[in-house]
Amino acid sequence: MKITNIEVILVDRPAVNPPFVWRKNIPGSDGASVGGWLVIETDAGITGFATAARGVILKDYVDRRFRSEMIGQDPLMREHLWERVWELDRIERFAPNMAHVIDVALWDIAAKAANLPVYKLLGGYRESIPAYASTVTYSSIPEFLDIASQCLDRGYKAIKLHAFGDAKKDAELSLKLRAHVGPDIALMYDGSAGFDLMDAVYLGHALDEAGFLWYEEPMREFSVTAYKWLGERVRIPLLLGEVTEGAHMSAGDFVATGVASALRVSTFLRGGFTGAMRIAHLADTFHLRAEVHGFGLEQAHLCMAIKNNTYYESLIKDNPFTELGQDVPVDKNGMIHAPKGPGIGYESLWAEKGAPKELAKFLKG
Ligand SMILES: [Mg+2]
């Protein structure tokens, strides 16, 4: 099989409405923006699709670097092409969330060629998994508790806070939330890199006291040493490596220091499906978890393929809450189920919900 065409189709995306924030009023949702679909066509008549949050940036990469690199290549040689992207990255310094969109589309092609959903081609492990309700930042502790009750009523049995980004207030919220939901609901905390070491230690003690399952990215992830010091001062398990560059190559340092109890994986920040699976297997070598970051079809495939992942992240916003990841429905028991293939399953989704009009010329029938 050979790649015959690769292009980016720009798509206008309306602003998320109403918008939401992460801690201390840092914008969480996009305003109106230009997204993109990466489309890779082959001489076998199989077309691969992948989405990109930043269409204009990806189009620039494809026009200047990737098209000449990819046309004529065998799309099934994913490891080779993944390494070529790193080679080009040495000069380009690709945005971490844009570098491996190609890998995602190549897995779509390979899985369609095999007539399998991607998670089975990756090595299927399960057909369903619990989702956790991953909150945006709400305005007050009472509102967070109200949202938690709504989530439990909806069927979720696990809740992750993106809280205020104030160590003292977040500690208070965490203890009150535990008292509110009782001992049997899994609770997680995501700091979205809002703290320095001293505040991260203070909050870590409170999360431990409240019986939280994991403590995620309390500081920027530039310094593995700072995390080593945090790990020496708190008992709660740390989930790390969500936004570091270099896929398994940087994740390895969090393993080597012994600080991480779990590593973050995703298709969009950790090197596509190929990078995510490398990290997952690295983590598994040392009996660490590899928890999937983010929502949507691609991440649902990872959830079904990675043995040492335990949850799917379902982002919730607004009050009464709404779920952002509606392409992967959460059932009344708080579970998601394996996506339909073949491939990533965008065509299956479009058969139900309608395809993006911009992609009409690439769709058969
Ligand atoms: Mg996170």
Residues whose N, C-alpha, C, O or C-beta is under 5 A from the ligand:
A	BS01	MG	D190 E242
